[in-house]
Amino acid sequence: MNTKTTSAALAILVGIAQIAALAGHAETYEPKWESLDKRPVPSWWTEAKFGIFIHWGPYAVPAFGNVSKDGKFAWDCYSEWYQGFMLKGKKPYLEHHEKFYHNAPYGNFAAQFKAEHYNPAEWAELFKKAGAKYVVLTSKHHDGYALWPSPESPYYNAVAVGSGRDLAGEFCKAMRDAGLKRGFYFSMLEYANPLYPGIRDGKPSPSALTPEEWNRRVNLPQLKELADNYEADIIWPDGEWDYPSERHCSTEYLAWLYNESKVKDTVVVNDRWGKECRGHHGGHYTTEYALEGGDTSGDSVTHPWEECRGIGNSFGYSRFETPKDYMSRERCVETLVACVSRGGNLLLNVGPTSDGRIPEIMQDRLLAIGRWLDVNGEAIYATTRWAAAPKDFAKKKIYFTKKGDVIYMTVFAKDIDEVKIPELKDAKGVSMLGSATKVDWSAKDGALEVKFPKFMPGAAPVEFAPVFKISL
């Protein structure tokens, strides 16, 4: 072999090896926020845009929430806080529990949490039809009941009492088989566990651990189980507000999660790691019912974020909610579009019944979202916020998203038949997703003018909110 050829071949091989080494080298994260906050949110999550939240536990047995007479959202409507609201002395919850359960211990509900009709494969099929890309299940809420056989909750989990099944494990398998990303909500606090440092009624327990002892003995082992044993794509903590992240040992856990866990390269986390963390530290930032009242405070936010809310006003199933408490089909879709137009994701909650069925009204809303996304999904998935969007258009119920050299305009407004967009004077073409109908448009006088096509009843490509694709 020619010497020059050999040298050249060796040089190429060395170069390939160096590139491979660099590609395989992952950054090591230190257990401090300055380091951990440098980790980017994995792209699969920022492109997914739409996820399903599931609040399910013994609180689904009483299924009671303090429903308002006018159907408006109120913070004391959460049925999953049933035990917590009783500990706080909330009168509606105390009266309901005395009347129907004769003040029996809350723990009795665990034995009645049978999940006899739980079929996670059917759940997964529904979520896929809805167009969701990821699903987050409450592995343990504030009542401390674990949906998996955790050694740290040996007598208060779904296998030991109630269904006799590893509900979390079955969930993971079904979602994985359906091609959905899956993960777990996890509460840092437990209302009435005598070991928890500070019961939710404010009375200290004589056997309470220190926050550090509690987290190292209970929370961190359980969080590691969820990440490694179930290979969770998402870790979604909550109930962090009693202590700062230092006392929760949060940075210690995250350093392990990012450096050593089985899911270190792909796992997504939120910002609920300590009472100082929301909107400052962790992975994506979280909001909760923040879009109520037309809030636009997130319009300039560039950090990845996610709005979580229920289809109704409660996260856990509430038997006392009526249709007025639930979002309409159109409002569900608009909530998704509004979040994505502002650069966020939507984590939309369903609350199954105690026997494992997703209420029909929730299924109806999810399927309506799926029908809309079947036609208009390209205006949602893998899009970004259009920074130049006219600020007043959201108030007119017109929203914009962007992907490459295309702007998508989603129109929920009912009282207009044309629109002028000053920022799009250089548009090259306008069409409507799902329809071959010609769209009349013109770019003149420094603005793009679009006239909305008229359709015969039943002929429109979607039930509501057409999407216009504007090529630049």
Secondary structure as the mmCIF struct_conf table of DSSP 4:
data_model
#
loop_
_struct_conf.conf_type_id
_struct_conf.id
_struct_conf.beg_label_comp_id
_struct_conf.beg_label_asym_id
_struct_conf.beg_label_seq_id
_struct_conf.end_label_comp_id
_struct_conf.end_label_asym_id
_struct_conf.end_label_seq_id
HELX_RH_AL_P HELX_RH_AL_P1 THR A 3 GLY A 24
HELX_LH_PP_P HELX_LH_PP_P1 HIS A 25 GLU A 30
BEND BEND1 PRO A 31 LYS A 32
HELX_RH_AL_P HELX_RH_AL_P2 TRP A 33 LEU A 36
TURN_TY1_P TURN_TY1_P1 ASP A 37 LYS A 38
BEND BEND2 ARG A 39 ARG A 39
HELX_LH_PP_P HELX_LH_PP_P2 PRO A 40 PRO A 42
HELX_RH_AL_P HELX_RH_AL_P3 SER A 43 ALA A 48
STRN STRN1 PHE A 50 ILE A 54
BEND BEND3 GLY A 57 GLY A 57
HELX_RH_3T_P HELX_RH_3T_P1 PRO A 58 ALA A 60
TURN_TY1_P TURN_TY1_P2 VAL A 61 PRO A 62
TURN_TY1_P TURN_TY1_P3 LYS A 69 ASP A 70
HELX_RH_3T_P HELX_RH_3T_P2 TRP A 75 CYS A 77
HELX_RH_3T_P HELX_RH_3T_P3 SER A 79 TRP A 81
HELX_RH_AL_P HELX_RH_AL_P4 TYR A 82 LEU A 87
TURN_TY1_P TURN_TY1_P4 LYS A 88 GLY A 89
HELX_RH_AL_P HELX_RH_AL_P5 LYS A 91 TYR A 101
TURN_TY1_P TURN_TY1_P5 HIS A 102 ASN A 103
TURN_TY1_P TURN_TY1_P6 TYR A 106 GLY A 107
HELX_RH_AL_P HELX_RH_AL_P6 ASN A 108 GLN A 112
TURN_TY1_P TURN_TY1_P7 GLU A 116 HIS A 117
HELX_RH_AL_P HELX_RH_AL_P7 PRO A 120 LYS A 129
TURN_TY1_P TURN_TY1_P8 ALA A 130 GLY A 131
STRN STRN2 TYR A 134 LYS A 140
TURN_TY1_P TURN_TY1_P9 HIS A 142 ASP A 143
STRN STRN3 ALA A 146 ALA A 146
BEND BEND4 LEU A 147 TRP A 148
TURN_TY1_P TURN_TY1_P10 PRO A 151 GLU A 152
BEND BEND5 SER A 153 SER A 153
TURN_TY1_P TURN_TY1_P11 PRO A 154 TYR A 155
BEND BEND6 TYR A 156 TYR A 156
STRN STRN4 ASN A 157 ASN A 157
TURN_TY1_P TURN_TY1_P12 ALA A 158 ALA A 160
BEND BEND7 VAL A 161 SER A 163
BEND BEND8 ARG A 165 ARG A 165
HELX_RH_AL_P HELX_RH_AL_P8 LEU A 167 ASP A 177
TURN_TY1_P TURN_TY1_P13 ALA A 178 GLY A 179
STRN STRN5 LYS A 181 SER A 187
BEND BEND9 MET A 188 MET A 188
TURN_TY1_P TURN_TY1_P14 TYR A 191 ALA A 192
TURN_TY1_P TURN_TY1_P15 PRO A 194 LEU A 195
BEND BEND10 TYR A 196 GLY A 198
TURN_TY1_P TURN_TY1_P16 ARG A 200 ASP A 201
BEND BEND11 GLY A 202 GLY A 202
HELX_LH_PP_P HELX_LH_PP_P3 LYS A 203 SER A 205
TURN_TY1_P TURN_TY1_P17 PRO A 206 SER A 207
HELX_LH_PP_P HELX_LH_PP_P4 ALA A 208 THR A 210
HELX_RH_AL_P HELX_RH_AL_P9 PRO A 211 TRP A 214
HELX_RH_PI_P HELX_RH_PI_P1 ASN A 215 ASN A 219
HELX_RH_AL_P HELX_RH_AL_P10 LEU A 220 LYS A 224
HELX_RH_PI_P HELX_RH_PI_P2 GLU A 225 ASN A 229
BEND BEND12 TYR A 230 TYR A 230
BEND BEND13 ASP A 233 ASP A 233
STRN STRN6 ILE A 234 ASP A 238
TURN_TY1_P TURN_TY1_P18 TRP A 241 ASP A 242
BEND BEND14 TYR A 243 TYR A 243
HELX_RH_AL_P HELX_RH_AL_P11 SER A 245 HIS A 248
TURN_TY1_P TURN_TY1_P19 CYS A 249 CYS A 249
HELX_RH_AL_P HELX_RH_AL_P12 SER A 250 ASN A 259
TURN_TY1_P TURN_TY1_P20 GLU A 260 GLU A 260
BEND BEND15 SER A 261 SER A 261
TURN_TY1_P TURN_TY1_P21 LYS A 262 THR A 266
STRN STRN7 VAL A 268 VAL A 269
BEND BEND16 ASP A 271 ASP A 271
BEND BEND17 TRP A 273 GLY A 274
TURN_TY1_P TURN_TY1_P22 LYS A 275 HIS A 280
BEND BEND18 HIS A 281 HIS A 284
STRN STRN8 TYR A 285 GLU A 288
BEND BEND19 TYR A 289 TYR A 289
TURN_TY1_P TURN_TY1_P23 ALA A 290 GLY A 293
TURN_TY1_P TURN_TY1_P24 SER A 297 SER A 300
BEND BEND20 HIS A 303 HIS A 303
STRN STRN9 TRP A 305 GLY A 310
BEND BEND21 ILE A 311 ASN A 313
BEND BEND22 PHE A 315 GLY A 316
TURN_TY1_P TURN_TY1_P25 ARG A 319 PHE A 320
HELX_RH_3T_P HELX_RH_3T_P4 PRO A 323 ASP A 325
BEND BEND23 TYR A 326 TYR A 326
HELX_LH_PP_P HELX_LH_PP_P5 MET A 327 SER A 328
HELX_RH_AL_P HELX_RH_AL_P13 ARG A 329 SER A 341
TURN_TY1_P TURN_TY1_P26 ARG A 342 GLY A 343
STRN STRN10 GLY A 344 VAL A 350
TURN_TY1_P TURN_TY1_P27 SER A 354 ASP A 355
BEND BEND24 GLY A 356 GLY A 356
HELX_LH_PP_P HELX_LH_PP_P6 ARG A 357 PRO A 359
HELX_RH_AL_P HELX_RH_AL_P14 GLU A 360 ASN A 376
HELX_RH_3T_P HELX_RH_3T_P5 GLY A 377 ALA A 379
TURN_TY1_P TURN_TY1_P28 ILE A 380 ALA A 382
STRN STRN11 THR A 384 ARG A 385
TURN_TY1_P TURN_TY1_P29 ALA A 387 ALA A 388
BEND BEND25 ALA A 389 ALA A 389
TURN_TY1_P TURN_TY1_P30 LYS A 391 PHE A 393
HELX_RH_3T_P HELX_RH_3T_P6 ALA A 394 LYS A 396
TURN_TY1_P TURN_TY1_P31 LYS A 397 LYS A 397
STRN STRN12 ILE A 398 LYS A 403
TURN_TY1_P TURN_TY1_P32 GLY A 404 ASP A 405
STRN STRN13 VAL A 406 VAL A 411
BEND BEND26 LYS A 414 ASP A 415
BEND BEND27 ASP A 417 ASP A 417
STRN STRN14 GLU A 418 ILE A 421
HELX_RH_3T_P HELX_RH_3T_P7 PRO A 422 LEU A 424
TURN_TY1_P TURN_TY1_P33 LYS A 425 ASP A 426
STRN STRN15 GLY A 429 MET A 432
TURN_TY1_P TURN_TY1_P34 LEU A 433 GLY A 434
HELX_LH_PP_P HELX_LH_PP_P7 THR A 437 ASP A 440
STRN STRN16 TRP A 441 LYS A 444
TURN_TY1_P TURN_TY1_P35 ASP A 445 GLY A 446
STRN STRN17 ALA A 447 LYS A 451
HELX_LH_PP_P HELX_LH_PP_P8 PHE A 452 LYS A 454
TURN_TY1_P TURN_TY1_P36 PRO A 457 GLY A 458
BEND BEND28 ALA A 460 PHE A 464
STRN STRN18 VAL A 467 SER A 471
#
